[in-house]
Each structure stands twice: as C-alpha cells, then as structure tokens.
Amino acid sequence: MPARWSPPRPSSLAGQIPGATALLGLAQDAVHAAMTTPLLGPTLAFTQEEMARVESIIWRQIRHRMDSAARPRPGALVVSVDGAPQQPDDERLEAEPAAILGQLLASSVEQGSTRARFGIFCAVLRELQPDEARILAALSDGTEYAVVHVAARARGLGATGPLLLENACTVGQAAGVALPECVAWYVSHLQRLGLVRIGPESARLEDTYQILLTDAVVREAQESSPGGKVIRRSLRISPLGDALWVACQASPRSG
C-alpha cells in the first residue's frame, strides 16, 4: 500500500504567482482524498515521490513563466543602460516556444470543460475560410449532400488506383460559395478539422450524384484517367461541427 502522502510546506515562490498556492493545494487535497478513500486507496499508484515529481514539473514551469515575463518578447528592441537599442539575442528567441508551453500547462490547471471547449472552438474558427463558414451553415440543419471521389484506373481486377479527386460535393452550390472550383478542398479541410463527416453512398441522393458527375472538376479528373473509378460518398455535419454551430448561435452577437 502506498505511503501516506503529506503535503510539502508552501514554497516562497508560490506567493509570487497569483493563485499558485491555492491551485496546488487543491491538487494535493484531491490526491490525499483519493489515497485515504477505502475503495480507491489500495489500488492507486500515487506515492510521495510521484507527487513530488509532478509538483517539481509544475514549479519548474511556473519559474520559467516568471523568468519569461522579465524578458522582452521576441522581436522587441532591448534598451541598454546608455539608452542604445539592441536586438534580442538568440537565447531569448529560442525561449519563446518554452514560454508558450509553460502558459498552456499553467492554464490547463485552471480551465474547466466549458473553457476548454471554448478554446477549441476559437482555434477551429480561426482556421476557416469564409466559403467554409458558408458550407458549415448549409450543413447545420442536418442536410446530407452527395460526394464523389475519382480514382485512377488500376491494373488489377477490382482494384482501385490512387485518388485523382477527393470530396467533390454539391454542397458548394447550395452554400453559394465564391470559389466553386475549390469546394473539394474546402470539404477536405473541414474534414481534417473534424467539422464534417464523410459517410457511405446514399440511395436517396441518386439524382444529385448524376448532377455532380457533370461538374467541370469531376469531368476533368475522369478525363485525366480514362477508365478510372467514381466512388460515391455522402457528407454531413459532424458532432463537433454541430456543437460549434450551436455554441455560436447561443453566443451574444456584437453590434
């Protein structure tokens, strides 16, 4: 059975970081409670050494944040004692990624699920193009759209060659995008961000598939490899995309 954990004495450094002592205290209390719970204590691998190791990592990052705060940000001019401007040295520039990581680790202690979800939504939205936002709006009501891939001709019987075109879709026309020729790229990007989901062929979209095969981008891909294969798929908004859309509608609008 792991040894009973006793909290270390507060470090003088904690007083220099707002909320640091309280945050570490909460973590320590949680570990102590887990270790002393009859049902959980014997099965948990927490030891005093493990807690000390984790605490050491946290303090190291907090110290790094303090050191970074005292340094000028990369790209800023440093003024010497005589008032002459100087360029920051390479060491300060290289410390920036570590400072960012330190901030992320410190923020992870404070954030809850709501704040974490908000951060993901903001990060995703910053990556979207205006046309992609229109596609997301078109998908927001749950409508399903036809998608086709075009694969090159393969030598083996029944084999499929490499894809010449991926994610050509009718959603661009419905969304009224400015660049219809980029719809396949938009859909692929939205898929990488996890906002849309590519599903199997949908029988109820038969007429839409026929229309999509007349699209200039699809015809060009077929003509580049005579005898190539058309693969039918479908497009819907994903659970993440739906959650993002709902959250944006619930947020108060400026103006």
C-alpha positions in Angstrom: 0.0 0.0 0.0 1.5 3.4 -0.9 2.8 5.6 1.8 0.5 8.2 3.2 1.2 11.5 1.4 1.9 14.6 3.4 1.8 18.0 1.6 5.1 19.8 1.4 5.5 23.2 3.1 4.5 26.1 0.8 7.3 27.5 -1.2 8.1 31.2 -1.1 7.8 31.2 -4.9 4.0 30.4 -4.6 3.3 33.8 -3.2 4.7 35.4 -6.3 2.3 33.7 -8.6 -1.4 34.6 -8.1 -3.4 31.6 -7.2 -0.5 29.1 -7.4 -0.7 28.1 -3.8 -4.4 27.6 -4.0 -4.2 25.6 -7.2 -1.5 23.3 -5.9 -3.4 22.9 -2.6 -6.5 21.7 -4.5 -4.4 19.1 -6.4 -2.8 18.0 -3.2 -6.1 17.7 -1.4 -7.5 15.6 -4.3 -4.6 13.2 -4.1 -4.8 12.9 -0.4 -8.5 12.2 -0.6 -8.0 9.5 -3.2 -5.3 7.8 -1.2 -7.3 7.7 2.0 -10.6 6.5 0.4 -11.0 2.9 1.4 -12.2 1.8 -2.0 -9.6 3.6 -4.0 -6.5 4.0 -1.8 -5.1 0.5 -2.1 -5.4 0.5 -5.9 -3.8 3.9 -6.7 -0.2 4.1 -7.5 0.3 7.6 -6.0 3.4 7.8 -3.8 5.0 10.7 -2.1 7.8 10.5 -4.7 5.4 10.7 -7.6 3.6 13.7 -6.2 6.9 15.4 -5.6 7.9 14.7 -9.2 4.7 16.2 -10.6 4.9 19.2 -8.2 8.5 19.7 -9.4 7.4 19.9 -13.0 4.7 22.4 -12.2 7.1 24.6 -10.2 9.6 24.4 -13.0 7.1 25.7 -15.4 5.9 28.5 -13.1 9.5 29.6 -12.5 10.0 29.6 -16.3 6.9 31.8 -16.7 8.3 34.3 -14.2 11.7 34.3 -16.0 10.0 34.8 -19.3 7.8 37.6 -18.0 11.0 39.5 -17.1 12.4 39.1 -20.6 11.4 41.2 -23.6 9.2 39.4 -26.1 10.8 38.2 -29.3 11.2 40.9 -31.9 11.1 43.7 -29.4 14.0 46.1 -29.0 16.1 45.9 -25.8 17.3 49.2 -24.5 20.7 49.2 -22.7 21.7 51.3 -19.8 23.1 54.0 -22.1 19.8 54.1 -23.9 21.0 52.5 -27.1 18.5 50.0 -28.7 19.7 46.4 -29.0 18.3 43.4 -30.8 17.2 40.5 -28.6 19.7 37.6 -28.5 19.1 34.1 -29.9 18.6 32.7 -26.5 15.5 34.9 -25.9 14.1 34.0 -29.3 14.5 30.3 -28.7 12.8 30.5 -25.3 9.5 31.6 -26.8 8.2 28.1 -27.5 9.0 27.0 -24.0 7.2 30.1 -22.6 4.1 29.2 -24.7 4.2 25.6 -23.4 4.5 27.0 -19.8 1.4 29.1 -20.3 -0.5 26.2 -21.7 0.4 24.0 -18.8 -0.5 26.7 -16.3 -3.8 27.4 -18.0 -4.6 23.6 -18.0 -4.7 23.7 -14.2 -7.3 26.4 -14.1 -9.6 25.6 -17.0 -12.8 23.6 -16.8 -14.6 21.7 -19.6 -16.5 24.8 -20.7 -13.4 26.9 -21.1 -11.5 24.1 -22.8 -14.4 23.7 -25.3 -14.4 27.4 -25.9 -10.7 27.3 -26.7 -11.1 24.5 -29.3 -14.0 26.4 -31.0 -12.0 29.6 -31.2 -8.9 27.7 -32.6 -11.0 26.0 -35.2 -12.9 29.1 -36.3 -9.6 31.0 -36.9 -8.7 28.3 -39.5 -11.9 28.6 -41.5 -12.2 30.4 -44.8 -15.4 32.5 -45.4 -16.6 29.9 -48.0 -16.1 27.1 -45.5 -18.2 29.0 -43.0 -21.0 29.1 -45.6 -20.6 25.3 -46.1 -20.9 24.8 -42.4 -24.1 26.9 -42.4 -25.5 24.8 -45.2 -24.8 21.6 -43.3 -26.1 23.0 -39.9 -29.7 21.8 -40.4 -28.6 18.2 -40.9 -29.0 18.1 -44.7 -27.0 15.4 -46.4 -25.1 16.1 -49.7 -23.6 14.0 -52.4 -19.8 13.5 -52.5 -17.7 11.7 -55.2 -14.1 10.7 -55.3 -12.4 9.9 -58.7 -9.7 7.2 -58.6 -7.2 6.4 -61.3 -7.5 3.2 -63.3 -5.9 0.3 -61.7 -4.3 -2.7 -63.5 -5.6 -5.4 -61.1 -9.1 -6.7 -61.5 -11.4 -4.9 -58.9 -8.5 -2.8 -57.6 -8.7 0.9 -57.1 -5.9 3.3 -58.1 -4.8 6.4 -56.3 -7.4 9.2 -55.9 -7.2 11.9 -58.5 -10.0 13.9 -56.9 -11.4 13.7 -53.4 -14.5 15.2 -51.9 -16.1 16.8 -54.9 -19.5 17.8 -53.4 -22.8 19.5 -54.3 -22.8 21.5 -51.0 -20.9 24.3 -52.7 -23.8 25.2 -54.9 -26.2 25.1 -52.0 -24.0 27.3 -49.9 -23.3 29.8 -52.6 -19.5 29.8 -52.3 -17.4 32.3 -54.1 -15.0 29.7 -55.4 -17.0 26.6 -56.6 -13.8 25.1 -58.1 -12.4 24.9 -54.5 -15.3 23.0 -52.9 -13.4 19.7 -52.8 -10.5 21.4 -51.0 -12.9 23.1 -48.6 -14.6 19.9 -47.7 -11.3 18.1 -47.2 -10.2 20.9 -44.9 -13.4 20.8 -42.9 -13.0 17.1 -42.6 -9.4 17.5 -41.3 -10.8 19.9 -38.7 -13.4 17.4 -37.7 -16.3 19.6 -38.6 -17.8 17.3 -41.2 -18.2 13.6 -41.7 -17.9 11.6 -44.9 -20.3 8.7 -44.9 -21.4 5.9 -47.3 -23.3 6.3 -50.6 -26.9 7.5 -50.0 -29.5 6.0 -52.3 -31.8 8.9 -51.9 -29.2 11.2 -53.5 -29.1 9.3 -56.8 -30.2 12.3 -58.9 -27.7 14.6 -57.1 -24.9 12.1 -57.9 -25.8 12.4 -61.6 -25.7 16.2 -61.4 -22.3 16.1 -59.6 -20.8 13.9 -62.4 -21.4 16.8 -64.8 -19.3 19.2 -62.7 -16.3 20.5 -64.6 -13.8 19.5 -61.8 -15.2 15.9 -61.8 -15.1 15.6 -65.6 -11.6 16.9 -65.7 -10.5 14.2 -63.2 -12.2 11.5 -65.2 -10.7 12.6 -68.4 -7.2 12.6 -66.9 -7.5 8.8 -66.4 -9.9 7.1 -68.8 -11.4 4.0 -67.2 -11.0 5.5 -63.7 -13.5 4.7 -61.0 -16.0 7.0 -59.4 -16.6 6.4 -55.7 -19.8 7.7 -54.2 -20.0 9.0 -50.7 -22.1 11.4 -48.7 -21.5 14.5 -46.5 -23.0 15.5 -43.2 -22.0 17.9 -40.4 -20.1 16.1 -37.6 -21.0 16.2 -33.8 -18.1 18.6 -33.3 -19.3 20.8 -36.2 -22.8 20.8 -34.8 -21.7 21.6 -31.3 -19.6 24.6 -32.7 -22.6 25.8 -34.7 -25.0 25.6 -31.7 -22.5 27.4 -29.4 -22.0 30.2 -31.9 -25.8 30.7 -32.2 -26.1 30.8 -28.4 -23.3 33.4 -28.0 -24.4 37.1 -27.9 -23.7 38.9 -31.1 -21.9 42.2 -31.1 -23.3 45.3 -32.7 
